[in-house]
Amino acid sequence: MKSDRIHNLSKRRDMKGRFIMYWMQASQRTEENPALEIAKQEAKRNSLPLIVLFVFNTDYPSANLRNFSFMIDGLKAVKSKLKEMGIRFTVIEGNPTEIVPRASRNCALIVTDVGYLRHQIAWRREIAKASSCPVIAVEANVVVPVKAASNKEEYSAATFRPRVLSRLQDFITDFESVVFEPGDPVTDFETTFDLDNPDLSNIDDTASMVSNFPGGQEEANRQLEIFLETKIDRFEKERNDPNCDCLSEMSPFLHFGQISPCLIARRVMESGSSGIEAYLEELIVRRELSMNFVFYNSRYDSFEALPPWAQKTLNEHRSDRREYVYSLSELEGGMTHDPYWNAAQREMVVKGKMHGYMRMYWGKKILEWSPDPETAISSAIYLNDKYELDGRDPNGYSGILWCFGKHDRAWAERSVFGKVRYMNSNGLKRKFDADAYVQKISSLTSKE
């Protein structure tokens, strides 16, 4: 495994302890998980037992019953697979910055995966500082490690694309499974959160479970097979039509780290389909541009993260008259005058996943119907993070900010938007049968 994936988080080097611990957080899988493989490798090299710890944090930002249920589906699969490997899996409820250092008192090495959001970076920094053993982090949720792709925040996909694609072959097969022989069991701490009978009574349940979209690495692989067998050949031409079922459905699984992007990329490249280039543009260029964005710009969820030209033009049109202004509760309830926007909002509320092309329109209209850009950004992030199974993700923040000019260029100037790209319902109708989409969502929700 290339060293670009592996980062030392502490200055400690002495591995004095009785076991190796993998603190699993962002990469919730056993299949093609570089962080798990490094932990197995270190346990084998040092003849020490390995334990995998997951901290179930009920205070995780914007967490609710919907995303917790999806995550628990995946963790059950992790538990089962680790048991087959002879590796103990412990789930403890609490705050990672308190639980991980305490659990690692007799640990020789902590291995963890990598998350790129502010709180994920802060957690790892605090844990490395508080722990008495070395701590290393392994980038397991990107094809090309963030710093290997670029050493700065990129302006757009056009500037990022050649950088990340030039390193693709260096990392796409950068994986080797370690044969692991279980050592003596670690008995230092016990599970306090029962995945089979979870107590979620205190969890926000205003975004309900999505029963027809289960989580876990097995379901991720099943959805990938369906995409490769029945959808990818239509992806290039039909991906922007929400009436056509040709998307991969990978984003929720990628968000929770339940499937490797390298595995997806290799399988897609092996398919020989005409949709390869278009899909890899989404999976690698656009998705990993979002990682670049949030890693190098800590203001990723604010107006200040927009490029100077977008801030300037939106400020110049800040006082423009809005024909419609909706409150957050009106937006959340899908109570606007626009049937296409309402359908998109309803799709997200019911299914936990809005079609990607409609998400662009959805975000643009929130800008148009809000009293100011800051309120619009806040509303879009709140709704996306609450209802989308892939919410609270770099891809989500990047996609929302794109609606306000991020990773884009200036266009013809108009009211409210200034020079930010505009979208309207006539544009939807030119792309696809927008009324059929409304009917489709109406039919879907009437069955709920």
Secondary structure by P-SEA (a helix, b strand, c coil): ccccccccccccccccccbbbbbccccccccccaaaaaaaaaaaaacbbbbbbbbbccccccccaaaaaaaaaaaaaaaaaaaaacbbbbbbbcccccccccccccccbbbbbbbccaaaaaaaaaaaaaccbbbbbbbccccccccccccccccccccaaaaaaaacccccccbbbbbcccccccccccccccccccccccccccccccccccccaaaaaaaaaaaacccccccccccccccccccccaaaaaaaccccaaaaaaaaaaccccaaaaaaaaacaaaaaaaaaaaacccccccccccaaaaaaaaaaccccccccccaaaaaacccccaaaaaaaaaaaacccccaaaaaaaaaaaaaacccaaaaaaaaaaaaaacccccccaaaaaaaaaaaccccccccccccccccccccaaaaaaacaaaaaaaaaaaaaaac
